[in-house]
Amino acid sequence: MDPVERLYLDALTAEPAEPGRSLRPQLLAGARARRRPAERTAPWAEPFAGRVAAMDALLAAAVDDDWHRVIVEGWTLQELVAHLAAKDGLLAHAVGAPVLGPPLGVLDAAGRTAQVQEHERARSPEQTRRDWRAQADALCRHLATLDPAAPVRVDGLEAPLGDQVLARSLETWVHADDAARTARLALPHPVPEHIHPTADLCARLLPWTLAVSGLDGSGHVLELTLTGPGGGRWQVPLGLGDPPGTDADVSISADVVEFCFLLGGRGSAESLPARLGGDTELARQVLRSAPALSGP
């Protein structure tokens, strides 16, 4: 079986509960029925590969009406998939992997999204899905040859390749959840081994989200505790360039999935169940600024 499909099967079988209107039986059957040529991806890219497989399995269950239902940002499901293809394509271009869709005329996320969406509106939803998945699979294969520490610039932001891929994993996770919620379906979360590195990225982004929000956390250290499968504990210096610190003067404890989704632009600081300690006003600022880097 394709390793990407195997990753998703792992996620499905690792989830014991079956809430109402769960997609698990259909997705398991669909994933097991598909057989593709063997593909490889780097272990550090598996969180992204797993979310691509999850999104694809969700799309396989979509019917005609689903494709035209508005999901988020005023986008239909087909336009949402085109958005994912556009963002994946920018990363693929940056690392020399194949890019599908219209010729790259722009390299910013908003411009490329508009370009790909216009292109895909003239095609069938199945063609959109097929090319998004083919491009993502090709990217996963290509990543197996690359160094995750190598700096890569995507959409004007330079970061280690591993972090760029984790950002794609988080966005794909969030948008798969958007689509499932709109259809009132239950989609399993990633396995803990995929949640943890995504949560680690979210923790490390906090000094940047504060800075982008016009706040300066210099001299402060956050003890962040994220509970649930894939969670953990982090000591996060809140100022850009601050050295690692162990003497935390502010603390936040929250569910790991809800925290990742907050960084991904879903939910709000006010609605997030969290325990705050130390400098609680600074803790609230951290949570309010957390979605600052999230896009559509």
NORHUMO-V18243 format. One record per backbone hydrogen bond with DSSP energy under -0.5 kcal/mol. CO is the residue of the C=O (numbers start at 1). NH is the residue of the N-H. Records with the same first field share a line. If there is no record, write none. Layout:
CO = NH + NH
//
This chain:
2 = 6
3 = 7
4 = 8
5 = 9
6 = 10
7 = 11
8 = 12
9 = 13
10 = 14
12 = 15
14 = 16
19 = 22
21 = 186
23 = 27
24 = 28
25 = 29
26 = 30
27 = 31
28 = 32
29 = 33
30 = 34
39 = 3
42 = 45
43 = 46
45 = 48 + 49
46 = 50
47 = 51
48 = 52
49 = 53
50 = 54
51 = 55
52 = 56
53 = 57
54 = 58
55 = 59
56 = 60
57 = 61
58 = 61
59 = 62
63 = 66 + 67
64 = 68
65 = 68
66 = 69
67 = 78
69 = 77
72 = 75
75 = 71 + 72
76 = 80
77 = 81
78 = 82
79 = 83
80 = 84
81 = 85
82 = 86
83 = 87
84 = 88
85 = 89
86 = 90
87 = 91
88 = 92
89 = 93
90 = 94
91 = 95
92 = 96 + 97
93 = 96
103 = 105
107 = 155
108 = 112
109 = 113
110 = 114
111 = 115
112 = 116
113 = 117
114 = 118
115 = 119
116 = 120
117 = 121
118 = 122
119 = 122
120 = 123
124 = 128
125 = 129
126 = 130
127 = 131
128 = 132
129 = 133
130 = 134
131 = 135
132 = 136
133 = 137
134 = 138
135 = 139
136 = 140
137 = 141
138 = 142
139 = 143
140 = 144
141 = 144
142 = 145
143 = 146
146 = 148
147 = 150
148 = 162
150 = 161
152 = 154 + 159
154 = 157
156 = 158
157 = 154
159 = 152
160 = 163 + 164
161 = 165
162 = 166
163 = 167
164 = 168
165 = 169
166 = 170
167 = 171
168 = 172
169 = 173
170 = 174
171 = 175
172 = 176
173 = 177
174 = 178
175 = 179
176 = 180
177 = 181
178 = 182
179 = 183
180 = 185
181 = 184
185 = 187
186 = 23
191 = 194 + 195
192 = 196
193 = 197
194 = 198
195 = 199
196 = 200
197 = 201
198 = 202
199 = 203
200 = 204
201 = 205
202 = 206
203 = 206
205 = 208 + 209
206 = 210
207 = 211
208 = 212
209 = 213
210 = 215
211 = 214
215 = 217
217 = 220
220 = 238
221 = 249 + 250
222 = 224 + 236
223 = 225 + 252
224 = 226 + 234
225 = 227 + 254
226 = 232
227 = 256
228 = 231
232 = 226
234 = 224 + 236
235 = 237
236 = 222
238 = 217
239 = 242
246 = 248
249 = 279
250 = 223
251 = 277
252 = 225
253 = 275
254 = 227
255 = 259
256 = 260
257 = 261
258 = 262
259 = 263
260 = 264
261 = 266
262 = 265
268 = 272
271 = 273
272 = 274
273 = 255
274 = 276
275 = 253
277 = 251
278 = 280
279 = 283
280 = 284
281 = 285
282 = 286
283 = 287
284 = 288
285 = 289
286 = 290
287 = 290
289 = 292
290 = 293
291 = 294
//
